[in-house]
Amino acid sequence: MQIKVVVTVPKKIFDDKAMVAELTRVQNSKTAPEVKRLFKNTTGDWQHNVDFQSRQRTTSSSIGVSIFPTGGNAWLYAIINNGSDRHITSHTGRGMRFQTGYNASTARGRMNSKKHTRYGGWAGAQSVHQIIEPREFDKTIGDFYTGTFTRDMQKVIDYQAKKAASPSNQETLK
């Protein structure tokens, strides 16, 4: 599970090394930290910490950054993000004990979390985990951040194009 924010641009832009360097710099210094912060907000009140990393990728026709969960609880984040079917599980083979009522910390379409609550009697033996509805954090954050990402990348392209076309730069190129 990861979110990718990628800009696809005309080939001639990729011929301009300064343009590619600046797009990469903005994605590493602005996009990645902002998107990681949005993901971190989804787990703010979780009991189990989830870390997020970014990976820069440049191809011949696109440049982008991917954000993905890491660490020992990345699997948990993936299950909650993607959802799961009803299943029986036991971490120890001896069964588990859990309270029958539970209100989740997160909800679909929300980019923040609140404290979870447990209530009700205790159940044990084999644990039947009910269906976990997918929270779709990646889709929600992607939809939320697309406009910002597009504007940021367009600003870089406009600035670099203006800089390359300036008369002082033309003289130094001759």
C-alpha positions as a Markdown table, in Angstrom:
| # | Residue | x | y | z |
|---|---|---|---|---|
| 1 | Met | 0.0 | 0.0 | 0.0 |
| 2 | Gln | 1.4 | 3.3 | -1.0 |
| 3 | Ile | 0.5 | 6.7 | -2.5 |
| 4 | Lys | 2.3 | 7.9 | -5.5 |
| 5 | Val | 2.2 | 11.5 | -6.7 |
| 6 | Val | 3.7 | 11.7 | -10.2 |
| 7 | Val | 3.9 | 14.4 | -12.8 |
| 8 | Thr | 4.2 | 13.4 | -16.4 |
| 9 | Val | 5.7 | 16.1 | -18.6 |
| 10 | Pro | 6.8 | 16.6 | -22.2 |
| 11 | Lys | 10.2 | 15.0 | -23.1 |
| 12 | Lys | 11.8 | 18.3 | -23.7 |
| 13 | Ile | 11.4 | 19.2 | -20.0 |
| 14 | Phe | 13.4 | 16.1 | -19.1 |
| 15 | Asp | 16.2 | 17.3 | -21.4 |
| 16 | Asp | 16.6 | 20.3 | -19.0 |
| 17 | Lys | 18.7 | 18.9 | -16.2 |
| 18 | Ala | 18.1 | 22.0 | -14.0 |
| 19 | Met | 14.3 | 21.5 | -14.4 |
| 20 | Val | 14.5 | 17.8 | -13.3 |
| 21 | Ala | 16.8 | 18.8 | -10.4 |
| 22 | Glu | 14.3 | 21.5 | -9.2 |
| 23 | Leu | 11.3 | 19.2 | -9.6 |
| 24 | Thr | 13.1 | 16.6 | -7.6 |
| 25 | Arg | 14.1 | 19.1 | -4.9 |
| 26 | Val | 10.6 | 20.4 | -4.5 |
| 27 | Gln | 9.2 | 16.9 | -4.2 |
| 28 | Asn | 11.8 | 15.9 | -1.6 |
| 29 | Ser | 11.6 | 19.1 | 0.4 |
| 30 | Lys | 7.8 | 19.9 | 0.2 |
| 31 | Thr | 5.7 | 17.1 | -1.2 |
| 32 | Ala | 7.1 | 14.2 | 0.7 |
| 33 | Pro | 7.1 | 15.8 | 4.1 |
| 34 | Glu | 3.5 | 17.2 | 3.6 |
| 35 | Val | 2.1 | 13.9 | 2.5 |
| 36 | Lys | 3.9 | 12.0 | 5.2 |
| 37 | Arg | 2.4 | 14.4 | 7.8 |
| 38 | Leu | -1.1 | 13.7 | 6.4 |
| 39 | Phe | -0.5 | 10.0 | 6.7 |
| 40 | Lys | 0.9 | 10.4 | 10.2 |
| 41 | Asn | -2.3 | 12.3 | 11.2 |
| 42 | Thr | -4.3 | 9.2 | 10.4 |
| 43 | Thr | -2.5 | 7.3 | 13.1 |
| 44 | Gly | -2.2 | 10.1 | 15.7 |
| 45 | Asp | -4.0 | 8.3 | 18.5 |
| 46 | Trp | -3.1 | 4.7 | 17.6 |
| 47 | Gln | -1.6 | 2.5 | 20.2 |
| 48 | His | 0.8 | 1.0 | 17.6 |
| 49 | Asn | 3.2 | 3.5 | 15.9 |
| 50 | Val | 3.5 | 3.4 | 12.1 |
| 51 | Asp | 6.3 | 5.2 | 10.3 |
| 52 | Phe | 6.2 | 6.5 | 6.7 |
| 53 | Gln | 9.0 | 6.8 | 4.2 |
| 54 | Ser | 9.3 | 8.3 | 0.8 |
| 55 | Arg | 11.0 | 7.2 | -2.3 |
| 56 | Gln | 11.8 | 9.5 | -5.2 |
| 57 | Arg | 11.6 | 8.1 | -8.8 |
| 58 | Thr | 12.4 | 9.6 | -12.1 |
| 59 | Thr | 11.8 | 7.9 | -15.4 |
| 60 | Ser | 12.2 | 9.1 | -19.0 |
| 61 | Ser | 8.7 | 10.6 | -18.9 |
| 62 | Ser | 7.7 | 11.1 | -15.3 |
| 63 | Ile | 9.0 | 12.2 | -12.0 |
| 64 | Gly | 7.3 | 11.4 | -8.7 |
| 65 | Val | 7.5 | 10.4 | -5.0 |
| 66 | Ser | 5.9 | 7.5 | -3.3 |
| 67 | Ile | 4.9 | 7.4 | 0.4 |
| 68 | Phe | 4.5 | 4.1 | 2.1 |
| 69 | Pro | 4.2 | 2.7 | 5.7 |
| 70 | Thr | 7.2 | 1.1 | 7.3 |
| 71 | Gly | 8.2 | -0.5 | 10.5 |
| 72 | Gly | 6.7 | -3.4 | 12.5 |
| 73 | Asn | 3.2 | -2.1 | 12.3 |
| 74 | Ala | 3.1 | -1.4 | 8.5 |
| 75 | Trp | 1.0 | -4.6 | 8.0 |
| 76 | Leu | -1.6 | -3.2 | 10.4 |
| 77 | Tyr | -1.9 | 0.0 | 8.5 |
| 78 | Ala | -2.3 | -1.9 | 5.3 |
| 79 | Ile | -5.1 | -4.0 | 6.7 |
| 80 | Ile | -7.0 | -1.0 | 8.1 |
| 81 | Asn | -6.4 | 1.0 | 4.9 |
| 82 | Asn | -7.5 | -1.8 | 2.5 |
| 83 | Gly | -10.0 | -3.6 | 4.8 |
| 84 | Ser | -10.3 | -7.3 | 5.5 |
| 85 | Asp | -12.8 | -10.0 | 5.4 |
| 86 | Arg | -14.2 | -11.7 | 8.5 |
| 87 | His | -11.6 | -14.2 | 9.8 |
| 88 | Ile | -10.7 | -16.3 | 12.8 |
| 89 | Thr | -7.3 | -15.7 | 14.3 |
| 90 | Ser | -5.2 | -16.4 | 17.3 |
| 91 | His | -1.7 | -14.9 | 17.9 |
| 92 | Thr | -0.7 | -17.5 | 20.4 |
| 93 | Gly | -2.5 | -20.6 | 19.3 |
| 94 | Arg | -4.2 | -20.6 | 22.8 |
| 95 | Gly | -7.0 | -18.2 | 21.8 |
| 96 | Met | -7.3 | -14.5 | 22.7 |
| 97 | Arg | -9.3 | -12.4 | 25.1 |
| 98 | Phe | -10.9 | -9.2 | 23.9 |
| 99 | Gln | -13.8 | -6.9 | 24.8 |
| 100 | Thr | -16.9 | -7.3 | 22.6 |
| 101 | Gly | -17.5 | -3.6 | 21.9 |
| 102 | Tyr | -15.1 | -1.4 | 20.0 |
| 103 | Asn | -15.2 | 2.1 | 18.4 |
| 104 | Ala | -12.4 | 2.6 | 15.8 |
| 105 | Ser | -9.9 | 5.4 | 15.9 |
| 106 | Thr | -10.4 | 6.1 | 12.3 |
| 107 | Ala | -13.1 | 6.4 | 9.7 |
| 108 | Arg | -13.3 | 6.3 | 5.9 |
| 109 | Gly | -12.8 | 9.7 | 4.3 |
| 110 | Arg | -11.2 | 11.2 | 7.4 |
| 111 | Met | -7.5 | 12.3 | 7.6 |
| 112 | Asn | -7.2 | 12.3 | 11.3 |
| 113 | Ser | -7.8 | 9.9 | 14.2 |
| 114 | Lys | -9.4 | 10.0 | 17.6 |
| 115 | Lys | -9.0 | 7.8 | 20.6 |
| 116 | His | -10.5 | 4.4 | 20.2 |
| 117 | Thr | -12.8 | 3.0 | 22.9 |
| 118 | Arg | -13.5 | -0.5 | 24.1 |
| 119 | Tyr | -16.5 | -1.6 | 26.1 |
| 120 | Gly | -18.7 | -4.6 | 26.9 |
| 121 | Gly | -18.0 | -8.0 | 28.3 |
| 122 | Trp | -14.9 | -10.1 | 27.6 |
| 123 | Ala | -14.9 | -12.9 | 25.1 |
| 124 | Gly | -12.2 | -15.4 | 24.5 |
| 125 | Ala | -11.1 | -18.7 | 23.0 |
| 126 | Gln | -10.9 | -18.2 | 19.2 |
| 127 | Ser | -11.1 | -14.7 | 18.1 |
| 128 | Val | -13.5 | -13.9 | 15.3 |
| 129 | His | -12.5 | -10.6 | 13.6 |
| 130 | Gln | -15.4 | -9.0 | 11.8 |
| 131 | Ile | -15.1 | -7.4 | 8.5 |
| 132 | Ile | -12.9 | -4.3 | 8.6 |
| 133 | Glu | -14.3 | -1.7 | 6.2 |
| 134 | Pro | -11.5 | -0.2 | 4.2 |
| 135 | Arg | -10.6 | 3.3 | 5.4 |
| 136 | Glu | -8.9 | 4.2 | 2.1 |
| 137 | Phe | -6.5 | 6.7 | 3.6 |
| 138 | Asp | -4.3 | 6.6 | 0.5 |
| 139 | Lys | -7.2 | 7.5 | -1.8 |
| 140 | Thr | -8.5 | 10.2 | 0.6 |
| 141 | Ile | -5.0 | 11.8 | 0.9 |
| 142 | Gly | -4.4 | 11.5 | -2.8 |
| 143 | Asp | -7.6 | 13.2 | -3.6 |
| 144 | Phe | -6.9 | 15.9 | -1.1 |
| 145 | Tyr | -3.3 | 16.6 | -2.2 |
| 146 | Thr | -3.6 | 16.3 | -6.0 |
| 147 | Gly | -4.4 | 20.0 | -6.5 |
| 148 | Thr | -1.5 | 21.2 | -4.3 |
| 149 | Phe | 0.9 | 18.8 | -6.0 |
| 150 | Thr | -0.2 | 20.0 | -9.5 |
| 151 | Arg | 0.2 | 23.7 | -8.5 |
| 152 | Asp | 3.6 | 23.1 | -7.0 |
| 153 | Met | 4.9 | 21.2 | -10.0 |
| 154 | Gln | 3.5 | 23.8 | -12.4 |
| 155 | Lys | 5.1 | 26.6 | -10.5 |
| 156 | Val | 8.5 | 24.9 | -10.8 |
| 157 | Ile | 8.0 | 24.4 | -14.6 |
| 158 | Asp | 6.9 | 28.0 | -15.1 |
| 159 | Tyr | 9.8 | 29.4 | -13.1 |
| 160 | Gln | 12.4 | 27.3 | -14.8 |
| 161 | Ala | 11.0 | 28.1 | -18.2 |
| 162 | Lys | 11.0 | 31.8 | -17.4 |
| 163 | Lys | 14.5 | 31.6 | -16.1 |
| 164 | Ala | 15.7 | 29.8 | -19.2 |
| 165 | Ala | 14.1 | 32.4 | -21.5 |
| 166 | Ser | 15.5 | 35.4 | -19.6 |
| 167 | Pro | 17.8 | 37.7 | -21.7 |
| 168 | Ser | 20.7 | 37.4 | -19.1 |
| 169 | Asn | 20.5 | 33.6 | -19.3 |
| 170 | Gln | 20.5 | 33.7 | -23.2 |
| 171 | Glu | 23.7 | 35.6 | -23.2 |
| 172 | Thr | 25.4 | 33.1 | -20.9 |
| 173 | Leu | 24.2 | 30.3 | -23.1 |
| 174 | Lys | 25.8 | 31.7 | -26.3 |
